Amino acid sequence: MSQPVLTVRGLCKRFPAGGDRFVNAVNHVDLSIARGETLGMVGESGSGKSTLGRVILRLSEPTRGSIEFDGQDITKMPKGRVRPLRRDMQMVFQDPWSALNPRMRIRDLIGEPLKLHMRLSRSERDDRIEALARRVNLSNAYLNRTPANLSGGQLQRVCIARAIATEPKLIVLDEPTSSLDLSVRAGILELLNEICRESRAALLFISHDLGTVRMISDRIAVLYLGEVVEQGRAEALFENPSHPYTQALLSAHLPADPMVKVNRHVLEGEVPSPIALPSGCKFHTRCPVAIDRCRSDVPEVHQVPTGQHARCLRIPDGGNIYHRKQTA
Amino acid sequence: MAYGAQTDLAERSAFSVFWNRFVAVVRLSPTAAIGLFIIGVFGLLAFLAPWIMPHDPVAAYTDRVLQAPSAEHWFGTDGNGMDVFSRVIYGARFGFGIAIPAVLLSLAIGVPVGLIAGYRGGYLDEILMRFFDGLRVFPSIILALAVVAATGQSLFNVILVLGLLDSPVFARVVRAEVLALRSSNFVESAVAAGNPTWRILFVHLLPNAIQGAMAQTAVRAAWAVRISATLAFLGVGIQAPTPEWGAMIRQGAEFMVSGQWWVAVYPGLALIFMVFGLNLFGDGLQDLMDPRRRAAK
């Protein structure tokens, strides 16, 4: 694999929560994405996945750790020096209705990254805008309208066109399909899939929907309480989930085929508060295979035979596996 | 009409679009329409003054001092023998000539300050807004008096002082809007796209935050007309025999007791109507631009 576009080491982000307490949104995350690769990031709501995406793009300041983008350390880089780099790192937001300036025309919204980062003549830019609109299957008739005149799916196409306009090296997609109707979602996913395949960009695809992530990702990272609990190739992770949390997530996910019988395991309890994180392994409060040691010892990352890296104390003794996929 | 409505819609002329809008505004806020009408009349007077005025507003007919209203001098003549009717008409030019540049200056200062204070927040916001609050602490007429008296008596200085003194109003309104907008998704998405701060402020925030300030303009223009007339009445800024309403009222005040009421009353009425018209229009404008106020009606 070629040199990674993005390398994140020990990244932490915490927000003040009054007094000397903090919300620990992202905790010691390590990950990397290579050119042309798609990393799917899954986790429940509140697991810190959106914050992670925002910190990686320096839309929010990291508390600790390092972010290396395209060979440069951007962790502490001044805002003014990050700005030109934004040509190569773009983002697609969850809610397309609010992510676009309501007073701008679609043409200007799509053309904005071009205007900001590339020296193009007016006609060159217009050509690019029209080509981008075609690329995301948006009729040219919409270009002179404002966002209020477009549907959610069309608006998300506009956001995607904006994100790919400057042919960036990294695109962070923060739940790009979860606010859309199911019927529209398939079209957007199809489009994203095409863009993944044809572009050489590294994609960080953030979602809580396992089906979506599986469809689009080369590798998957599972986030729990701001921590990556398991990371590995998509097929391996789906076939042999090694962290108890991944196993629970997958068992909660319904397969497309209604004839497939699944042996479901529903996790007990609530996600602990990110203000007062559990000691030891953060998952021990809900883990069906937790032992006494999990309460006190912080688990290391282990590589399992199927290739994934998982953060569980019970991997060496094999007790981590409690749930097997059943096929009828 | 029912048939062919589709084609009508497509082929409506620009004028009929404008006319329909106008009718809609009149329906929604009749008071605004009345205000607009009054301002329009004064606007015409100011614009057409040279052709309407029967006399030169500063020509002194020394043989006709303090004459009562007559066919020759509709509003009578003042202590210098100048025609009050012509002077009242010409005074409209001063009303607009002070109010419009003063409000534009207020916008030019207040809007950028509100944008920056609201977007940056923190210390910069504190310092800017405390300074502007400080401006508002003094009764504006006293501060205006002091500053105009200190900087020199000129029309230009009056406009400068009024514009500066009123800029906090616009800064506050814009800042409040920006505070609500700055954490919105489209601003973050603009940052993510690589917009420099000035573009975030002026291209992305300004068009979405300016409405409240625009709604204030007519009411603030009324304020500027009132305060500039007050300054002139107090003898600061514009001096007699300049045909400015405040200065004319000052001149006429001394003749009130001796019965020559027309010298002060006619410019006074003109001032009242102009301020009234601007306020009516301003109030209606705020109603029209704020859907919550509109719904409450």
HADDOCK unambig.tbl for C-alpha pairs under 7 A between the chains (distance, minus, plus):
assign (segid A and resid 59 and name CA) (segid B and resid 192 and name CA) 6.90 0.50 0.50
assign (segid A and resid 83 and name CA) (segid B and resid 194 and name CA) 5.24 0.50 0.50
assign (segid A and resid 84 and name CA) (segid B and resid 194 and name CA) 6.82 0.50 0.50
assign (segid A and resid 86 and name CA) (segid B and resid 192 and name CA) 6.75 0.50 0.50
assign (segid A and resid 86 and name CA) (segid B and resid 193 and name CA) 6.31 0.50 0.50
assign (segid A and resid 86 and name CA) (segid B and resid 194 and name CA) 5.21 0.50 0.50
assign (segid A and resid 87 and name CA) (segid B and resid 194 and name CA) 6.86 0.50 0.50
assign (segid A and resid 90 and name CA) (segid B and resid 192 and name CA) 6.30 0.50 0.50
assign (segid A and resid 90 and name CA) (segid B and resid 193 and name CA) 6.24 0.50 0.50
assign (segid A and resid 91 and name CA) (segid B and resid 192 and name CA) 6.52 0.50 0.50
assign (segid A and resid 98 and name CA) (segid B and resid 185 and name CA) 5.58 0.50 0.50
assign (segid A and resid 98 and name CA) (segid B and resid 186 and name CA) 5.86 0.50 0.50
assign (segid A and resid 99 and name CA) (segid B and resid 185 and name CA) 4.70 0.50 0.50
assign (segid A and resid 99 and name CA) (segid B and resid 186 and name CA) 4.05 0.50 0.50
assign (segid A and resid 99 and name CA) (segid B and resid 189 and name CA) 6.02 0.50 0.50
assign (segid A and resid 100 and name CA) (segid B and resid 186 and name CA) 4.83 0.50 0.50
assign (segid A and resid 101 and name CA) (segid B and resid 186 and name CA) 5.38 0.50 0.50
assign (segid A and resid 101 and name CA) (segid B and resid 204 and name CA) 6.63 0.50 0.50
assign (segid A and resid 103 and name CA) (segid B and resid 207 and name CA) 6.82 0.50 0.50
assign (segid A and resid 113 and name CA) (segid B and resid 193 and name CA) 5.82 0.50 0.50
assign (segid A and resid 116 and name CA) (segid B and resid 194 and name CA) 6.86 0.50 0.50
assign (segid A and resid 116 and name CA) (segid B and resid 195 and name CA) 6.75 0.50 0.50
